[in-house]
């Protein structure tokens, strides 16, 4: 059974710092991995999606990497801003469970001005 | 292009009452999903529909039923609400696993069962 873990559960850093959020999964047979952002009381916004054949994806100040063999993904945020404060969730989609997606419980990020 | 829409945004029920949560997408996606989100537990899949005319159970299906009315609409029904079903419910859609399968989410329904 696929399990997705995100550590730490919460992170606070000063504005301007580069930071890395971690996601690990137990079954390396994944179809893709997706990173989402969730603001308080809101829905999820897709940030980046990495297909199983890819190693990384970039969008602006965000870079997501995928290492299937070790069951890990990282989300790198460059030059953090207070507007980056939110909860970040990763989710994996597996081949064996058609269309099912398993979420981690998220990392709550706070950027201090 | 509205994306994924959900109604209602908020709902308060008494134990034993029934209700249906509505979801619609205008992206011509094949797959649709219902999740619930509880504090500290991330999102858990309730039911999903890989394509029009099919539905399957997810991780926490007990107490819920679903209907894939057509390609656009996927509803979630609580027949007899219980306080344990107090949660935020999200609907999502994707083009399906044969393609990119990127998920897009609705704004959520906050349900309280008293």
Interface residues (C-beta under 8 A of the other chain):
Chain A: X4 X31 X32 X34 X36 X42 X43 X44 X45 X46 X49 X51 X89 X91 X93 X95 X98 X99 X100 X101 X102 X103 X104 X105 X106
Chain B: X31 X33 X35 X40 X41 X42 X43 X44 X45 X48 X50 X58 X90 X92 X94 X96 X97 X100 X101 X102 X103 X104 X105 X106 X107 X108
